[in-house]
Amino acid sequence: MEKRMTVSSQNFKNEDIQKLEEISEVNVYSCYQCGNCSASCPAFEFMDMPPHQVIRAVQLGFIDEILEANTPWICAACISCTVKCPRGVDIAKLMEGVRQVILRKGIDHLNINEIDKKLREQLPQIALIANFRKTIL
C-alpha cells in the first residue's frame, strides 16, 4: 500500500531542511519533476523512493520521509541524474547532503548484516563502498 503524505504548514522549513540546503547547496525548487533523474538512475529499482520523489519531498518539507528512506544510501553518486537534468539540479550532491544530515543526527541506517544477501549481491558495489566509507568514519 502506498504511503500518503499530508501537506501542512509544519512541513515547511524545519531545521533539517535548512541543514540540507546549507550542506548540499542545491536549489531543489529548480526541479519541475520531469523524471529524467529517476529514468537515468542505474540503482532506481533498489530505491524505495525515486530521485525525483526525493526532490519533491524536500520541496514540500517531508524531511522525515527522506531520512527514513533507503534511497540516499542506495545512491551511488554516479551523477547520471545530474547529467540528465534539464534544469541542472545536482541530485547526487543533494543525496550526499541527505546522508550527511542523517549522519549528523547520529542515525545509523546501514548495517550489512540487515541487508538481505540476495539484495546485497544485486546492489551496485560503489553504493555499498561509499556508504561504508561514510558510516565508518
N, CA, C and O of each residue as an XYZ file, in Angstrom:
548
protein
N       0.841     -1.170      0.000
C       0.000      0.000      0.000
C       0.893      1.243      0.000
O       1.885      1.313      0.726
N       0.530      2.189     -0.804
C       1.301      3.420     -0.941
C       1.072      4.341      0.251
O      -0.058      4.510      0.710
N       2.134      4.923      0.738
C       2.051      5.831      1.882
C       1.646      7.225      1.403
O       2.233      7.749      0.457
N       0.668      7.812      2.037
C       0.213      9.151      1.690
C       0.834     10.173      2.627
O       0.976      9.935      3.826
N       1.200     11.313      2.060
C       1.774     12.392      2.850
C       0.816     13.571      2.833
O       0.235     13.880      1.792
N       0.646     14.221      3.949
C      -0.247     15.360      4.058
C       0.575     16.626      4.203
O       1.468     16.711      5.046
N       0.262     17.611      3.371
C       0.967     18.883      3.417
C       0.304     19.775      4.459
O      -0.912     19.964      4.455
N       1.114     20.310      5.339
C       0.624     21.277      6.319
C       1.718     22.306      6.553
O       2.848     22.131      6.098
N       1.390     23.360      7.250
C       2.363     24.431      7.479
C       3.556     23.946      8.291
O       4.635     24.529      8.192
N       3.392     22.895      9.091
C       4.502     22.406      9.893
C       5.532     21.650      9.056
O       6.633     21.385      9.538
N       5.198     21.294      7.804
C       6.137     20.589      6.954
C       7.266     21.498      6.463
O       8.366     21.016      6.192
N       7.018     22.773      6.347
C       7.948     23.647      5.652
C       9.041     24.213      6.533
O       8.808     24.615      7.673
N      10.248     24.234      5.970
C      11.425     24.899      6.524
C      11.763     24.502      7.947
O      12.010     25.360      8.794
N      11.776     23.212      8.210
C      12.243     22.829      9.531
C      13.771     22.837      9.543
O      14.407     23.086      8.519
N      14.334     22.569     10.677
C      15.786     22.659     10.876
C      16.562     21.721      9.951
O      17.617     22.095      9.438
N      16.050     20.509      9.734
C      16.748     19.548      8.881
C      16.781     20.000      7.425
O      17.784     19.801      6.740
N      15.707     20.600      6.950
C      15.690     21.092      5.573
C      16.682     22.241      5.420
O      17.372     22.330      4.404
N      16.760     23.103      6.401
C      17.732     24.193      6.350
C      19.156     23.647      6.346
O      20.010     24.161      5.623
N      19.426     22.611      7.142
C      20.741     21.967      7.132
C      21.030     21.363      5.773
O      22.136     21.495      5.247
N      20.030     20.697      5.203
C      20.196     20.063      3.899
C      20.526     21.093      2.825
O      21.425     20.884      2.011
N      19.804     22.194      2.827
C      20.078     23.259      1.855
C      21.485     23.828      2.040
O      22.182     24.111      1.065
N      21.890     23.989      3.284
C      23.208     24.528      3.586
C      24.321     23.570      3.157
O      25.312     23.993      2.562
N      24.157     22.295      3.455
C      25.179     21.297      3.133
C      25.278     21.059      1.633
O      26.375     21.061      1.073
N      24.145     20.856      0.985
C      24.156     20.465     -0.432
C      24.305     21.637     -1.393
O      24.804     21.466     -2.505
N      23.883     22.807     -0.981
C      23.905     23.992     -1.848
C      23.142     23.746     -3.154
O      23.510     24.265     -4.208
N      22.077     22.951     -3.067
C      21.261     22.623     -4.232
C      19.921     23.333     -4.114
O      19.273     23.283     -3.069
N      19.510     23.996     -5.196
C      18.207     24.643     -5.234
C      17.192     23.644     -5.772
O      17.026     23.511     -6.984
N      16.516     22.946     -4.875
C      15.553     21.917     -5.289
C      14.327     22.522     -5.960
O      13.585     21.818     -6.644
N      14.111     23.803     -5.772
C      12.941     24.447     -6.361
C      13.118     24.695     -7.860
O      12.184     25.133     -8.531
N      14.318     24.417     -8.386
C      14.539     24.484     -9.835
C      13.937     23.275    -10.537
O      13.663     23.319    -11.736
N      13.733     22.205     -9.794
C      13.211     20.961    -10.371
C      11.733     21.108    -10.723
O      10.936     21.582     -9.912
N      11.379     20.700    -11.929
C       9.966     20.724    -12.303
C       9.414     19.314    -12.540
O       8.426     19.136    -13.252
N      10.066     18.317    -11.936
C       9.558     16.946    -11.892
C       9.401     16.283    -13.259
O       8.373     15.665    -13.535
N      10.414     16.410    -14.113
C      10.353     15.752    -15.421
C      10.576     14.249    -15.311
O      10.100     13.484    -16.150
N      11.306     13.823    -14.267
C      11.555     12.404    -14.050
C      12.787     11.862    -14.752
O      13.060     10.664    -14.665
N      13.549     12.717    -15.453
C      14.758     12.252    -16.137
C      15.769     11.661    -15.164
O      16.478     10.714    -15.504
N      15.839     12.208    -13.965
C      16.798     11.707    -12.965
C      16.474     10.267    -12.601
O      17.367      9.421    -12.551
N      15.230      9.993    -12.353
C      14.830      8.632    -11.979
C      14.983      7.680    -13.159
O      15.376      6.526    -12.984
N      14.677      8.158    -14.348
C      14.780      7.312    -15.537
C      16.224      6.943    -15.858
O      16.479      5.878    -16.421
N      17.164      7.808    -15.507
C      18.569      7.541    -15.824
C      19.324      6.846    -14.701
O      20.477      6.455    -14.886
N      18.703      6.686    -13.554
C      19.381      6.129    -12.379
C      19.589      4.618    -12.516
O      18.619      3.877    -12.676
N      20.850      4.149    -12.456
C      21.098      2.714    -12.569
C      20.674      1.927    -11.320
O      20.539      0.705    -11.378
N      20.465      2.613    -10.206
C      20.072      1.937     -8.960
C      18.593      2.143     -8.642
O      18.145      1.798     -7.549
N      17.845      2.691     -9.569
C      16.436      3.033     -9.375
C      15.609      1.873     -8.814
O      14.806      2.077     -7.903
N      15.791      0.674     -9.338
C      14.951     -0.460     -8.937
C      15.161     -0.883     -7.486
O      14.335     -1.603     -6.925
N      16.258     -0.443     -6.875
C      16.542     -0.815     -5.488
C      16.069      0.245     -4.492
O      16.099      0.020     -3.283
N      15.640      1.383     -4.993
C      15.251      2.503     -4.138
C      13.779      2.410     -3.766
O      12.953      1.980     -4.571
N      13.457      2.814     -2.543
C      12.051      2.850     -2.150
C      11.412      4.188     -2.506
O      10.191      4.333     -2.435
N      12.226      5.156     -2.884
C      11.733      6.482     -3.248
C      12.620      6.988     -4.396
O      13.787      7.304     -4.163
N      12.099      7.072     -5.628
C      12.925      7.504     -6.754
C      13.489      8.914     -6.534
O      12.923      9.696     -5.769
N      14.597      9.238     -7.199
C      15.232     10.545     -7.004
C      14.291     11.741     -7.191
O      14.352     12.700     -6.421
N      13.428     11.691     -8.201
C      12.534     12.843     -8.408
C      11.540     12.991     -7.243
O      11.110     14.103     -6.939
N      11.180     11.891     -6.599
C      10.295     11.974     -5.438
C      11.028     12.510     -4.210
O      10.425     13.176     -3.368
N      12.320     12.224     -4.106
C      13.118     12.786     -3.016
C      13.128     14.305     -3.138
O      12.938     15.019     -2.153
N      13.351     14.788     -4.347
C      13.366     16.244     -4.563
C      12.003     16.842     -4.246
O      11.920     17.889     -3.605
N      10.946     16.195     -4.685
C       9.602     16.711     -4.420
C       9.316     16.712     -2.920
O       8.701     17.645     -2.402
N       9.756     15.678     -2.231
C       9.556     15.622     -0.783
C      10.284     16.766     -0.086
O       9.756     17.350      0.861
N      11.490     17.090     -0.546
C      12.213     18.235      0.025
C      11.451     19.522     -0.275
O      11.306     20.375      0.600
N      10.963     19.665     -1.507
C      10.198     20.859     -1.880
C       8.982     21.050     -0.978
O       8.628     22.178     -0.634
N       8.349     19.950     -0.600
C       7.137     20.015      0.212
C       7.400     19.940      1.714
O       6.477     20.057      2.520
N       8.670     19.744      2.083
C       9.020     19.741      3.500
C       8.908     18.414      4.202
O       8.856     18.380      5.431
N       8.869     17.320      3.472
C       8.751     15.991      4.070
C      10.122     15.400      4.368
O      10.482     14.358      3.821
N      10.873     16.045      5.215
C      12.239     15.621      5.506
C      12.274     14.293      6.248
O      13.183     13.496      6.015
N      11.324     14.028      7.129
C      11.326     12.770      7.881
C      11.191     11.560      6.961
O      11.830     10.534      7.193
N      10.375     11.667      5.932
C      10.211     10.569      4.979
C      11.508     10.315      4.227
O      11.840      9.167      3.930
N      12.236     11.369      3.920
C      13.509     11.220      3.202
C      14.557     10.586      4.116
O      15.318      9.716      3.691
N      14.591     11.025      5.366
C      15.578     10.499      6.308
C      15.338      9.027      6.628
O      16.266      8.318      7.018
N      14.104      8.567      6.467
C      13.773      7.173      6.737
C      13.888      6.285      5.501
O      13.840      5.061      5.616
N      14.038      6.884      4.329
C      14.102      6.127      3.076
C      15.481      5.486      2.895
O      16.463      5.918      3.499
N      15.535      4.452      2.056
C      16.820      3.839      1.756
C      17.495      4.496      0.557
O      18.670      4.237      0.294
N      16.784      5.327     -0.161
C      17.286      5.937     -1.385
C      18.620      6.658     -1.223
O      19.516      6.429     -2.036
N      18.805      7.520     -0.216
C      20.107      8.195     -0.106
C      21.267      7.220      0.077
O      22.392      7.518     -0.324
N      21.008      6.065      0.674
C      22.065      5.085      0.913
C      22.314      4.212     -0.305
O      23.407      3.667     -0.461
N      21.335      4.072     -1.153
C      21.478      3.276     -2.375
C      22.141      4.105     -3.473
O      22.829      3.558     -4.335
N      21.939      5.409     -3.447
C      22.510      6.303     -4.460
C      24.021      6.117     -4.542
O      24.723      6.230     -3.538
N      24.508      5.835     -5.730
C      25.936      5.597     -5.942
C      26.687      6.873     -6.292
O      27.897      6.830     -6.513
N      25.997      8.007     -6.348
C      26.607      9.292     -6.713
C      27.328      9.195     -8.051
O      28.409      9.758     -8.225
N      26.728      8.483     -8.987
C      27.333      8.304    -10.314
C      27.094      9.512    -11.212
O      27.655      9.587    -12.306
N      26.285     10.439    -10.775
C      25.863     11.690    -11.407
C      25.101     11.514    -12.731
O      24.982     12.472    -13.495
N      24.590     10.323    -13.012
C      23.740     10.140    -14.195
C      22.531     11.061    -14.121
O      22.121     11.649    -15.122
N      21.968     11.179    -12.926
C      20.791     12.024    -12.718
C      21.128     13.497    -12.978
O      20.360     14.214    -13.620
N      22.254     13.925    -12.485
C      22.669     15.317    -12.636
C      22.907     15.652    -14.094
O      22.524     16.727    -14.557
N      23.535     14.742    -14.824
C      23.827     14.955    -16.245
C      22.540     15.056    -17.050
O      22.452     15.857    -17.981
N      21.549     14.256    -16.704
C      20.280     14.229    -17.448
C      19.312     15.346    -17.057
O      18.320     15.562    -17.753
N      19.575     16.050    -15.973
C      18.644     17.074    -15.507
C      18.672     18.301    -16.425
O      19.717     18.933    -16.576
N      17.529     18.641    -17.038
C      17.495     19.812    -17.923
C      17.607     21.140    -17.162
O      17.879     22.177    -17.768
N      17.402     21.115    -15.864
C      17.466     22.333    -15.050
C      18.777     22.449    -14.284
O      18.995     23.437    -13.584
N      19.657     21.449    -14.407
C      20.954     21.498    -13.752
C      20.934     21.258    -12.260
O      21.846     21.683    -11.552
N      19.895     20.574    -11.765
C      19.821     20.256    -10.341
C      20.823     19.132    -10.063
O      20.760     18.075    -10.691
N      21.736     19.358     -9.133
C      22.755     18.357     -8.791
C      22.179     17.396     -7.753
O      22.356     17.580     -6.549
N      21.490     16.376     -8.243
C      20.788     15.447     -7.376
C      21.768     14.586     -6.583
O      21.509     14.258     -5.425
N      22.873     14.224     -7.190
C      23.883     13.430     -6.474
C      24.406     14.213     -5.265
O      24.639     13.638     -4.202
N      24.585     15.498     -5.430
C      25.036     16.352     -4.325
C      23.955     16.462     -3.251
O      24.259     16.499     -2.059
N      22.703     16.513     -3.675
C      21.589     16.543     -2.724
C      21.538     15.249     -1.913
O      21.332     15.283     -0.700
N      21.727     14.105     -2.584
C      21.724     12.817     -1.876
C      22.860     12.767     -0.861
O      22.682     12.254      0.244
N      24.007     13.286     -1.222
C      25.122     13.344     -0.277
C      24.746     14.226      0.910
O      25.075     13.905      2.052
N      24.061     15.332      0.646
C      23.596     16.206      1.718
C      22.631     15.491      2.652
O      22.694     15.665      3.869
N      21.736     14.684      2.083
C      20.784     13.920      2.901
C      21.550     12.933      3.787
O      21.247     12.793      4.972
N      22.542     12.252      3.209
C      23.336     11.315      4.005
C      24.049     12.040      5.144
O      24.135     11.521      6.257
N      24.554     13.224      4.868
C      25.249     13.989      5.897
C      24.297     14.420      7.016
O      24.660     14.381      8.191
N      23.091     14.827      6.654
C      22.097     15.204      7.672
C      21.795     13.998      8.555
O      21.713     14.128      9.776
N      21.631     12.827      7.944
C      21.353     11.606      8.707
C      22.512     11.288      9.642
O      22.306     11.002     10.821
N      23.724     11.338      9.112
C      24.895     11.011      9.932
C      25.080     12.008     11.064
O      25.477     11.627     12.165
N      24.801     13.266     10.811
C      24.933     14.286     11.848
C      23.894     14.114     12.947
O      24.089     14.549     14.081
N      22.785     13.470     12.589
C      21.761     13.185     13.605
C      22.092     11.914     14.371
O      21.398     11.565     15.326
N      23.145     11.222     13.960
C      23.542     10.002     14.641
C      22.688      8.802     14.294
O      22.622      7.842     15.063
N      22.036      8.844     13.148
C      21.197      7.732     12.721
C      22.059      6.776     11.902
O      22.683      7.192     10.925
N      22.102      5.500     12.287
C      22.866      4.516     11.546
C      21.899      3.701     10.697
O      21.182      2.839     11.206
N      21.888      3.982      9.406
C      20.953      3.313      8.510
C      21.549      2.121      7.785
O      20.833      1.402      7.088
N      22.831      1.901      7.936
C      23.440      0.842      7.158
C      24.099     -0.184      8.068
O      25.086      0.101      8.746
N      23.542     -1.354      8.064
C      24.113     -2.481      8.782
C      24.136     -3.634      7.796
O      23.086     -4.166      7.434
N      25.324     -4.022      7.360
C      25.460     -5.035      6.312
C      24.739     -6.329      6.657
O      24.253     -7.025      5.765
N      24.667     -6.654      7.928
C      24.009     -7.894      8.340
C      22.498     -7.831      8.194
O      21.840     -8.870      8.142
N      21.942     -6.640      8.127
C      20.497     -6.484      7.982
C      20.057     -6.447      6.525
O      18.863     -6.519      6.233
N      21.014     -6.334      5.612
C      20.681     -6.313      4.187
C      20.596     -7.756      3.704
O      21.525     -8.540      3.897
N      19.489     -8.092      3.084
C      19.276     -9.431      2.560
C      20.415     -9.815      1.617
O      20.837     -9.006      0.790
N      20.913    -11.051      1.741
C      22.067    -11.488      0.947
C      21.795    -11.357     -0.547
O      22.672    -10.923     -1.294
N      20.610    -11.720     -0.991
C      20.275    -11.632     -2.410
C      20.305    -10.175     -2.879
O      20.786     -9.883     -3.974
N      19.793     -9.270     -2.054
C      19.815     -7.850     -2.387
C      21.252     -7.325     -2.408
O      21.608     -6.534     -3.281
N      22.080     -7.762     -1.452
C      23.489     -7.331     -1.415
C      24.206     -7.688     -2.700
O      25.035     -6.918     -3.185
N      23.896     -8.844     -3.254
C      24.540     -9.289     -4.495
C      24.091     -8.465     -5.694
O      24.811     -8.384     -6.689
N      22.914     -7.854     -5.615
C      22.383     -7.080     -6.732
C      22.745     -5.605     -6.666
O      22.730     -4.919     -7.688
N      23.070     -5.112     -5.481
C      23.375     -3.694     -5.320
C      24.667     -3.319     -6.036
O      25.600     -4.120     -6.085
N      24.733     -2.112     -6.590
C      25.990     -1.659     -7.192
C      27.062     -1.596     -6.102
O      26.822     -1.061     -5.020
N      28.222     -2.132     -6.385
C      29.283     -2.187     -5.386
C      29.689     -0.802     -4.899
O      30.005     -0.615     -3.725
N      29.677      0.158     -5.804
C      30.089      1.507     -5.399
C      29.144      2.080     -4.352
O      29.566      2.854     -3.492
N      27.859      1.705     -4.417
C      26.904      2.195     -3.420
C      27.266      1.666     -2.036
O      27.253      2.413     -1.058
N      27.582      0.398     -1.958
C      27.952     -0.185     -0.670
C      29.258      0.407     -0.146
O      29.357      0.757      1.030
N      30.248      0.517     -1.014
C      31.548      1.052     -0.598
C      31.411      2.492     -0.124
O      31.959      2.859      0.916
N      30.689      3.304     -0.875
C      30.507      4.708     -0.497
C      29.790      4.822      0.845
O      30.132      5.671      1.668
N      28.805      3.971      1.059
C      28.060      4.033      2.311
C      28.897      3.564      3.496
O      28.818      4.149      4.576
N      29.691      2.524      3.308
C      30.558      2.072      4.388
C      31.558      3.153      4.742
O      31.819      3.404      5.918
N      32.117      3.793      3.733
C      33.089      4.845      3.970
C      32.470      5.970      4.802
O      33.124      6.536      5.678
N      31.234      6.281      4.527
C      30.575      7.386      5.217
C      30.119      7.016      6.626
O      30.117      7.863      7.519
N      29.735      5.766      6.830
C      29.226      5.391      8.156
C      30.335      4.960      9.105
O      30.162      5.034     10.322
N      31.452      4.519      8.585
C      32.548      4.061      9.435
C      33.355      5.246      9.956
O      33.817      5.232     11.097
N      33.523      6.256      9.136
C      34.329      7.413      9.553
C      33.682      8.262     10.599
O      34.260      9.260     11.028
